[in-house]
Amino acid sequence: MMLSSMTPPARLQADSTSTASLPASLRASLRSSLRLTRVSMFMAETLTRHAIDGISNCAFESARELAWLGENLAALSGVRPHVQGRLPAGPCVIVANHVSYLDPLVLASLVPCLPIAKAELRDWPVLGETARRSNVLFVRRDCALSGARVLREARRALDRGVSVLVFPEGTTTTGHKVLPFKRGALGLAQLAGVPIAPVALRYAQPEAAWIGEEVFLPHFARTLARPFTPVTVSFLPAIECHDRSAAELAEEARSMIASALHGSLHAQRSRLAARPQLAFA
């Protein structure tokens, strides 16, 4: 599958220097509109290319395509990942806490993988079609048959040397705590004989979290309006699955991610507390 020759978005300037004298609210509105236009053009070009090239049945090619899509969409959206730790070197099950729709873009851009996503995403305009044509693994969380089918597809990808990305909380949170992990994907790592790669995601801005019943498009417009959206991506030590139950693996991965998030939050508060305070007469 040929990748687009479009200018890499990392080289594009999100804001024109000519807007520096405008009020902050107007600059944010212009920034959001400009970025949304670029994202829309990029997605249209991607769908056109998919229609011409067809859908690849190769897991490796799909993961490579998703890595390229994630890198471009994250850059066009103003997302700035800060990576800590060592990236996985071989096939694994990547498990992360879930905060935003940006999470899979960021992780796929760093480690080529096939994400497991909720089936509702398949019906989203443009994004759903792009995800489908990139072989994202869709699962209906209320359907055991759908879950079993996706686990079989994920197992085939792992057997072919392609990592799988899972958000085992099953929903998004504010990022301040980690919900209990569902065990299915952790057992998959055990069956496939691959390690689990825990990842802690922490956004610098609390408003980056997409939670509850919040509508996607208004939230995405606000994301695009911010100058940048920094996110710390902490790759934690891999968990080997030998002679471990899925429940044990799920709890260990969740505890590692929760500890990493707690440590990051504590360090941030310590830095803020250490700043010199202004004295007023």
C-alpha positions in Angstrom: 0.0 0.0 0.0 1.5 3.3 -1.1 1.5 6.1 1.4 0.5 9.6 0.5 3.0 12.2 -0.8 1.2 14.9 1.2 3.5 17.3 3.0 4.1 15.9 6.5 2.0 18.0 9.0 4.8 18.3 11.4 6.4 20.7 9.0 3.2 22.8 8.7 2.8 25.8 11.0 -0.5 25.7 12.8 -0.6 29.4 13.4 0.3 32.3 11.2 2.6 35.0 12.7 0.2 37.6 11.1 -2.4 36.7 13.8 -0.2 37.5 16.7 -1.9 40.9 17.3 -5.5 39.4 17.3 -7.4 38.7 20.5 -6.7 35.3 22.1 -10.2 34.0 21.5 -10.1 35.0 17.8 -6.7 33.4 17.4 -8.1 30.2 19.0 -11.1 30.2 16.6 -8.9 30.7 13.6 -6.5 28.0 14.7 -9.3 25.5 15.2 -10.8 26.3 11.7 -7.4 26.0 10.0 -6.6 22.7 11.7 -10.1 21.3 11.0 -9.7 22.2 7.3 -6.3 20.4 7.2 -7.6 17.4 9.0 -10.6 17.2 6.6 -8.4 17.5 3.5 -6.0 14.8 4.9 -8.9 12.4 5.6 -10.4 13.0 2.2 -7.1 12.3 0.5 -6.7 9.1 2.7 -10.2 7.8 1.8 -9.5 8.5 -1.9 -6.3 6.6 -1.7 -8.0 3.7 0.1 -10.7 3.6 -2.6 -8.0 3.4 -5.3 -5.6 1.0 -3.6 -8.2 -1.2 -1.9 -8.0 -2.7 1.6 -4.8 -4.6 2.5 -5.3 -8.0 4.2 -1.7 -7.9 5.6 -1.6 -7.2 9.3 1.8 -5.7 9.0 0.8 -3.3 6.2 -2.3 -2.3 8.2 -0.3 -1.5 11.3 2.2 0.5 9.2 -0.7 2.4 7.6 -2.2 3.1 11.0 1.1 4.4 12.3 1.4 6.8 9.5 -2.3 7.9 9.9 -1.7 8.4 13.7 1.4 10.4 13.2 -0.2 12.7 10.7 -3.5 13.2 12.5 -1.8 13.8 15.8 0.5 16.4 14.3 -2.3 18.1 12.4 -4.3 18.3 15.7 -1.5 19.9 17.6 -0.8 16.9 19.8 2.8 16.7 21.2 3.8 13.4 22.7 6.6 13.2 25.2 7.9 9.7 25.4 9.4 8.1 28.5 10.8 4.6 28.7 11.7 2.0 26.1 9.3 1.3 23.2 8.4 -2.4 22.7 10.9 -4.2 20.3 8.7 -7.1 19.3 5.0 -8.2 19.1 3.1 -7.6 22.3 -0.3 -6.6 23.7 -0.1 -2.9 24.5 -2.4 -1.9 27.4 -3.0 1.7 28.4 -5.3 3.8 30.4 -7.9 5.6 28.3 -8.5 9.3 28.4 -9.3 10.6 24.9 -10.0 9.7 21.3 -6.4 10.9 20.8 -5.0 7.9 22.7 -4.9 5.4 19.8 -3.5 8.0 17.4 -0.6 8.8 19.7 0.2 5.1 20.5 -0.2 3.8 17.0 2.1 6.6 15.8 4.8 5.4 18.2 4.4 1.6 17.9 2.9 0.1 14.8 -0.1 -1.9 16.0 -3.7 -2.9 15.4 -6.1 -1.3 17.9 -9.2 -2.9 19.3 -12.0 -0.3 19.3 -15.6 -0.2 20.2 -18.0 -1.1 17.3 -19.7 2.3 17.5 -16.6 3.9 16.0 -17.3 2.1 12.7 -20.4 4.3 12.2 -18.6 7.6 12.7 -18.5 9.8 9.5 -15.1 9.6 7.8 -13.2 8.3 10.8 -15.2 5.1 10.9 -14.7 4.4 7.3 -10.9 5.1 7.5 -10.6 2.9 10.6 -12.5 0.1 8.8 -10.3 0.3 5.7 -7.2 0.2 8.0 -8.3 -3.1 9.6 -9.0 -1.7 13.1 -10.5 -4.6 15.1 -14.1 -3.6 16.1 -15.7 -5.2 19.1 -19.3 -5.0 20.4 -18.7 -5.0 24.2 -22.1 -6.5 24.9 -21.7 -9.4 22.6 -19.6 -12.5 23.6 -19.5 -13.7 20.0 -18.0 -10.4 18.8 -15.5 -10.5 21.6 -14.4 -14.0 20.7 -14.1 -13.1 17.0 -11.9 -10.1 17.7 -9.7 -12.1 20.0 -9.2 -14.6 17.3 -8.3 -11.9 14.8 -5.9 -10.3 17.4 -4.3 -13.6 18.0 -3.6 -14.0 14.2 -2.0 -10.5 14.1 0.2 -11.4 17.1 1.2 -14.7 15.4 2.3 -12.6 12.4 4.5 -10.4 14.5 2.1 -7.4 14.8 1.3 -5.8 18.2 -2.2 -5.3 19.4 -3.4 -2.2 21.3 -6.1 -2.5 24.0 -7.7 -0.1 26.4 -8.9 -2.6 29.0 -10.8 -0.1 31.2 -13.5 -0.2 28.4 -14.2 3.5 28.7 -12.5 6.9 29.1 -11.7 8.6 32.4 -10.3 11.9 33.5 -6.9 10.2 33.7 -6.6 10.7 37.5 -7.4 7.1 38.3 -7.4 3.8 36.5 -10.6 1.6 36.4 -10.4 -2.2 36.8 -9.1 -3.9 33.7 -11.2 -6.4 31.7 -9.3 -9.6 31.4 -9.9 -10.8 27.9 -7.0 -9.1 26.1 -4.6 -10.0 29.0 -5.4 -13.6 28.5 -4.8 -13.2 24.8 -1.2 -12.3 25.5 -0.9 -15.4 27.6 -2.3 -17.6 24.8 -0.1 -16.0 22.1 3.0 -16.2 24.3 3.8 -12.5 24.0 4.5 -10.0 26.7 2.2 -7.2 27.9 3.4 -3.7 27.4 1.8 -1.3 30.0 1.6 2.3 29.0 0.5 5.3 31.1 -1.0 8.3 29.3 -1.1 11.7 31.0 -2.3 14.8 29.3 -1.0 18.1 30.6 -4.5 19.8 30.2 -7.4 18.2 32.1 -9.8 19.4 29.4 -8.2 17.0 27.0 -10.2 14.2 28.6 -13.2 13.1 26.6 -15.7 11.6 29.1 -19.3 10.9 29.7 -21.8 11.9 27.1 -19.8 14.8 25.7 -20.3 15.2 21.9 -17.2 14.5 19.8 -17.1 17.4 17.4 -17.4 20.3 19.8 -14.7 18.7 22.0 -12.5 18.1 19.0 -12.9 21.7 17.9 -11.7 22.9 21.4 -8.8 20.5 21.1 -7.8 22.0 17.8 -8.2 25.5 19.2 -5.5 25.0 21.8 -1.9 26.0 20.7 -0.8 22.4 21.5 -2.0 19.3 23.4 1.0 17.8 25.3 0.7 14.2 26.4 3.3 12.2 28.4 3.5 8.6 27.1 5.3 6.4 29.7 6.2 2.9 28.4 6.6 0.8 31.5 8.6 -2.5 31.9 7.1 -5.4 30.0 5.1 -8.1 31.9 5.9 -11.7 31.1 2.8 -13.9 31.1 4.3 -17.4 32.0 2.4 -19.3 34.6 0.1 -16.3 35.4 -3.6 -16.1 35.4 -5.4 -13.4 33.3 -6.7 -11.8 36.6 -3.2 -11.5 38.0 -1.9 -10.0 34.7 -4.8 -7.5 34.6 -4.2 -6.4 38.2 -0.4 -6.1 37.7 -0.8 -4.0 34.6 -3.4 -1.8 36.1 -1.3 -1.2 39.3 1.8 -0.3 37.3 -0.1 2.2 35.2 -1.9 3.7 38.3 1.5 4.0 40.1 3.1 5.7 37.1 0.2 8.2 36.9 0.2 8.9 40.6 4.0 9.5 40.5 3.7 11.9 37.6 0.9 13.8 39.3 2.9 14.0 42.5 6.0 15.2 40.7 3.9 17.9 38.9 2.4 19.1 42.2 5.9 19.2 43.8 7.2 21.3 40.9 4.3 23.7 41.3 4.9 23.9 45.1 8.6 24.6 44.6 8.0 27.6 42.4 8.9 30.9 44.2 5.8 32.8 45.4 5.3 36.4 44.7 5.3 38.6 47.9 2.8 41.4 48.1 3.2 44.3 50.5 
